[in-house]
Every structure is written in structure tokens, then in C-alpha cells.
Amino acid sequence: MQSPTNSFDKISPTALMVAHVRQFTDIPYSKEIAQLVNAQAVVEQLLENSSNRPVEVGVYIEGRYKFINKLIAQSQATQIIELASGLQPRGMIMTENPDIIFVESDLPGILTQKQELIQKLIGNRPNYKFIPINVTSVPSQFPLDANYLNTQKPVVITCEGLMMYLTSAEKQLVFKNIREMLEIYGGMWITSDFNSKTEIENIRKISPSLQHFTQIASNITGRNLDDYLFHNFDHVKQFASEQGFDIESYSKVDILNELTCLEPLNIDFEIAKSMLANAFVFVLKLKNSNPQ
Ligand SMILES: C[S@@+](CC[C@H](N)C(=O)[O-])C[C@H]1O[C@@H](n2cnc3c(N)ncnc32)[C@H](O)[C@@H]1O
């Protein structure tokens, strides 16, 4: 059964929390975006003068963004669809290459706000498309038959910071919608979003302040994120397999030396290293699909 859209709209403000953290990295446009949406003021309000600032989440946010970029580049795909893009600048950077078609999507409210920001920062680009997509929608709102996509070329579908907010039933709908896309175009789904209890428990031992970030996100969204975790990677694998996917996981530790948020956020290198060693990015392909 589908959840009402306004239940998802409560998740959209979390995009501001992420945009706020991203400004402490060297990711292009992050500072401009955070300023334009006044992310600082929103985050101050959410933290309510708390001294327990979950700054170490920066390791995750920068790590997943850069690692996913690496895997997209390795795929050599030229058709990219980003789900739940929030205030993420990936599309603005990737569309500098005119050979890339980048489809940016999120719920309609935040997508309109994002389009206005992009208009201010870079203007229009013919290879940059904006499509409102509720990822759980039935029937699908994905571009199954879009004249700007080529069915002879694979797509990479990507999302970060989305699936952890969804119930198991909602996750199944996302898998179904992505499966339909990959059946038409081929390609893969690259995401950091399958958190498991084992992984999170290890990371909270290393960085207790992360619990605080989860608590804030749960309060804003009215969704208890700890209830939506997978048990462990075997559980993720089994779930993906039941939805028709093979899944591979990659440790984010490989991105450690590219992190730029450690100094501005005053994060210890060894803590960042241990956090990334316990965090993963996943590549999912349809079972029995041709290797690409
Ligand atoms: C934590 S933010 C992450 C945003 C962005 N990916 C980033 O990393 O900065 C979660 C995003 O999920 C989007 N979202 C929530 N429910 C959704 C749904 N059912 N369909 C599409 N997007 C959804 C929100 O609007 C929000 O932009």
C-alpha cells in the first residue's frame, strides 16, 4: 500500500541538514547552496543550542558523495538518474560534460526550490532534466519512455540519504520501480543507503554523536530510523535478491584521503578512518543481466 505523499514531505527538510554539512567540504557549489537556502539558521533551530553537535556525520556525507561519483565514473554510463537529490550539486557538476544526460528528481516541492537555485547558479542546460518522482509511486513516475533517454544505452540510477527513511514495504516499491527502469535500459543502481544494525552499532561506538543526528532526523520526519535498519549485510543481500537484484558492497575507506571536511569540522583522522571502514556503498544489478 502506498503512503500518503505528505508523509514523505516531512523527510525533505533533512536535505537542508545535509546541505549544511556539505559546505564544509570542497564539493563545488556546496557553499553557495547552503547560503542560498540559509541552511545554517535551519540547523541551529534543529539543534536548539545543543552542545552535542553531530559533526562527524560530515565524514559520511562527503564520503558517500565522492565514492558514488567514483563508481559512476567507473560505470562509464552517460545517462544518470538521481533520486531524492535534495540540495545535492552532483547534476550541476556532471552536466558540464555535454555528453552526459542527467535526470534530477525529488518530491515536487523541494525539486522546484532546487530548480530555482540551479537557475541562479548555472542557468539552463539542455542535458539537465528535472522530473518530480515519488520513488514509491504506483504506477511509476520514473522516465520509462522519455524521449531524452536512449534505450540502447545503460542508465545509472543513484540515491544517497533516501532508503534509510523508508519502511520495508516502501523499499519494496522503490526496488520494483528501479527494476522496471533497468529492464528497459540496462545498467545499475548505485547507493549508500542500506544501513544495517551491525554497521550502525559499530559506528556509534566510534562516534556516539551520530546517534544524535539520527534522533534529530527521526524527530523531524516522524519516522524512527532505527526501526528501518537491516539486521546485517546478509539481510540486505537477501532482501535485494528477493526483489530480483544481485548486490555488491564496497568499503568507503578507499575515499579517506579525499575527505576535506576533517579540518574545518575538527574531526580526528583515525575516527574518520574507523567510521569509513564500517560504511559501504552498494552496486545493484538485475539478476542475470549482462555484466557491464
Ligand atoms: C536526507 S535528504 C538527502 C538529499 C540528497 N540526496 C543529499 O544527499 O543531499 C532525503 C531526501 O529524500 C527525499 N524524499 C523523501 N521521500 C521521498 C520519496 N518518496 N520520493 C522521492 N524523494 C523522497 C526528500 O525530499 C529529501 O530530499
The ligand as an SDF file (V2000), in Angstrom:
LIG
                    3D

 27 29  0  0  0  0  0  0  0  0999 V2000
   18.4460   13.2910    3.6490 C   0  0  0  0  0  0  0  0  0  0  0  0
   17.7560   14.0510    2.2410 S   0  0  0  0  0  0  0  0  0  0  0  0
   19.0280   13.6060    1.0700 C   0  0  0  0  0  0  0  0  0  0  0  0
   19.1080   14.5430   -0.0900 C   0  0  0  0  0  0  0  0  0  0  0  0
   20.3120   14.3380   -1.0230 C   0  0  0  0  0  0  0  0  0  0  0  0
   20.3030   13.0390   -1.6140 N   0  0  0  0  0  0  0  0  0  0  0  0
   21.6090   14.6030   -0.3080 C   0  0  0  0  0  0  0  0  0  0  0  0
   22.3330   13.6510   -0.0180 O   0  0  0  0  0  0  0  0  0  0  0  0
   21.8910   15.7520   -0.0400 O   0  0  0  0  0  0  0  0  0  0  0  0
   16.3930   12.9790    1.8320 C   0  0  0  0  0  0  0  0  0  0  0  0
   15.7000   13.3130    0.5250 C   0  0  0  0  0  0  0  0  0  0  0  0
   14.7350   12.2930    0.2230 O   0  0  0  0  0  0  0  0  0  0  0  0
   13.6470   12.9120   -0.4380 C   0  0  0  0  0  0  0  0  0  0  0  0
   12.4870   12.0050   -0.3780 N   0  0  0  0  0  0  0  0  0  0  0  0
   11.8200   11.5740    0.7120 C   0  0  0  0  0  0  0  0  0  0  0  0
   10.8230   10.7400    0.3860 N   0  0  0  0  0  0  0  0  0  0  0  0
   10.8520   10.6470   -0.9690 C   0  0  0  0  0  0  0  0  0  0  0  0
   10.0560    9.9270   -1.9190 C   0  0  0  0  0  0  0  0  0  0  0  0
    9.0430    9.1420   -1.5350 N   0  0  0  0  0  0  0  0  0  0  0  0
   10.3520   10.0740   -3.2290 N   0  0  0  0  0  0  0  0  0  0  0  0
   11.3950   10.8460   -3.6210 C   0  0  0  0  0  0  0  0  0  0  0  0
   12.1810   11.5390   -2.7820 N   0  0  0  0  0  0  0  0  0  0  0  0
   11.9080   11.4400   -1.4590 C   0  0  0  0  0  0  0  0  0  0  0  0
   13.4740   14.2030    0.3580 C   0  0  0  0  0  0  0  0  0  0  0  0
   12.6800   15.1410   -0.3220 O   0  0  0  0  0  0  0  0  0  0  0  0
   14.9190   14.6430    0.5560 C   0  0  0  0  0  0  0  0  0  0  0  0
   15.3770   15.4600   -0.4920 O   0  0  0  0  0  0  0  0  0  0  0  0
  1  2  1  0
  2  3  1  0
  2 10  1  0
  3  4  1  0
  4  5  1  0
  5  6  1  0
  5  7  1  0
  7  8  2  0
  7  9  1  0
 10 11  1  0
 11 12  1  0
 11 26  1  0
 12 13  1  0
 13 14  1  0
 13 24  1  0
 14 15  1  0
 14 23  1  0
 15 16  2  0
 16 17  1  0
 17 18  1  0
 17 23  2  0
 18 19  1  0
 18 20  2  0
 20 21  1  0
 21 22  2  0
 22 23  1  0
 24 25  1  0
 24 26  1  0
 26 27  1  0
M  CHG  2   2   1   9  -1
M  END
$$$$
